[in-house]
Amino acid sequence: MVVLNKIYTRTGDAGQTALGNGARVAKHALRVAAYGTVDETNSVLGLARQHAGGDIDAALARIQNDLFDLGADLCRPDMEKDGEAGYPVLRMVPAQVERLEAEIDAMNARLTPLRSFILPGGSALSAHLHHCRTVSRRAERSCVELADQEPVNEAALKYLNRLSDWFFVAARTANDEGRGDVLWVPGANR
């Protein structure tokens, strides 16, 4: 359990922060940028939830919890030393990716087929989900960059890749199952 008695610690005043294994790194380190952008994704998802209800809100709540799991995974380097931690280290697992895939398939089955690229917009929920999509893509790029330098859990990378797809399909679902999508008209304003 996490206990936060004091919010400020002054330990980061010199531009460093602690990772999940206790190592201190610069606040601009790739790993910190990666899990920071995952946190940003979670924040914009919280805004999207203000326009959601029912099943979509329940799915978004599950994703928000997954994003905390993902942040916990990313903030703990040295996967090969997980057994030495003295407690179960939280890592993303393939089942979380598979759940996203199943939900994408279920939503996509109800959508009208795409005949054009779509512009972010339509309903307020759809616009916010497109924002979630773009921020999650940035989080994915940060994690891929990190994975070029240090080990990153493969399930974490796959999760982020599927998540942006999930947000795209959910945004279309929020636009009257695609009927309210705003279509791109190439060269319309030349």
N, C-alpha and C positions, 0 to 999 in steps of 0.2 A: 504494500500500500504506500502511496505517496503522501507525505505530510509536508505541507508548506506553511510553516509557522511565520517565517520572515520572507518577504518577497525580494527585498534587495539584500545583496550580500557584500557588495563592493569588490568581489573577487574578479569581476570583469572590467574594472575601471582602466586597466592597462591594455585593453583590446584583446584579451584572451578569454576563453570559455572552457569549461570542462566537458569532455565527452562522457558517454555512459560508462566507460571503463576507468574513468578518473583522469585520463590523459588530458593535458592542457594544450590547446591549439589556438591559433589566431581566429578571431571571429569571422575573418574573410576566407578561412580554409574551405576547400571544395566540399568537404563533408558537412560543415556547418551550413554552407549555402544550399546544399541539397536538402537537408531536413528542414531548413528555414523556408524553402520554397514549398515543401510539402505542407508546412504549417500555414503558409499563405493560401494554398489551395483550400485547406480546411476552413479558413476564415471566409473566403468568398463563397464557399459552400454554405456556411451559416447564413449569409445574406440570401442565397437562393432559397433556403428553407423557409424564409419569411413569406414566400409566395407559393409554397407547396402544401399539399394536404394528402391524407389517405396513404395509399400504397407508395406513392413516390416519396413522400416525406419519410416514411419508414425506411425505404431503401437509402435515402440520403443520410439518415441517422446512422445506419449501418456503415456507410462509407466514411462518415466522419470518425467513427470509432476505429475503422481500419486505418485511416490516415494517422491516428495517434500510434497505432501499432507500427505503421511504416516509419514514423519518426523515431520511435524507440529502436527499431531495427537499424536504421541508418546512423543513429548517434552512438552505436556500439560497434566499433571496428574490431578487428581480430576475431573473425568468426571461428577460426580454428581453435581459439582458446575459450569458446563458450562453456565447455565442460569444467573449466577452472574457476568459473565465476562464483560457485557456491550457491547458486540459485538458477532457476530456469531463465535463460535469456530469451526475450521475446523476439521472434523472427516471423516475417511473413511466410505463409505456407501456400502451396499450390491450390488448396481448396478455396482460398480467398479469390484467386484469379479465376478459377472455374465458376464460382458464384457469379462474378461479373459477366463472364461469357454467357452463362445461362440466362441472366437477366437481359443482356443485350439481344440475344436471339429471341426471347419472348416479346420484348418491345418492338423489335424490328419486324416481326411477323405481322404486326398490326398496321405498319406504316405504308403509306402510298409510296410507290417506287420513285426514286430520285431521277429526274431528267435534266437537272442543272445543279450547279453548286448553289448553296443557300447562303444568304447573308444572316449574320447573327441578329436576332430580333424576333418580332412577332409578339408573343405574350411576354409579360415581365419575367415569368419563371424561365421561359426559353432563353431570353437574353442573359439572365444570370447563369444559366447552365452553360451557355456558350463562353461566358467569362470563366467559369470553372474549367471548361475544356482547355482554354488557352493557357491558364495558369498551370494546370496539371501537365500540359505539354512542356512548359518551361521547367517544371520540377523533374520531368523525365529527362530532359536534356542535361540538367545539372547532375542527375544520378548517372547518366551514361558517361558524362565527363569524369565524374568521380571513379566510375568503374574502369576507366582507362588508366587510372593511377593506383587504385587500391581495390581490394576485394569488396564486392557488393553482392548481397544475396540475390540470386537469379530470380527468385519469386518476387522480390521487391521491384525489380526492373520490369518484369512482365505485368505486375499489377498496375504500375503507372501507365504502361502502354495501353492496357485494356481500359483503364479508367477514363482516359480522354475519349476513347470510342464510346464508352458508356454515356458520358456526358453529352456527346453528339447525338446519340440515338434518343436519350432522354429529352434533350432540347426539342427534337422533332416531335416526340410524343406530346410534349407540353404545348405544341402548336397544333392542337386538334389532330393528333396522329399524322402530322405532316401536311394536312390540308391547309394550315395557316402559315406554312413556311414562306419566307420572303426569298424569292428566287433571284439569283444573280442574272442580269441581262448584259452579256459582254458588249462593251462599246456603246452602251445606251446613251451616254452623255457626251459623245464626241461632238 
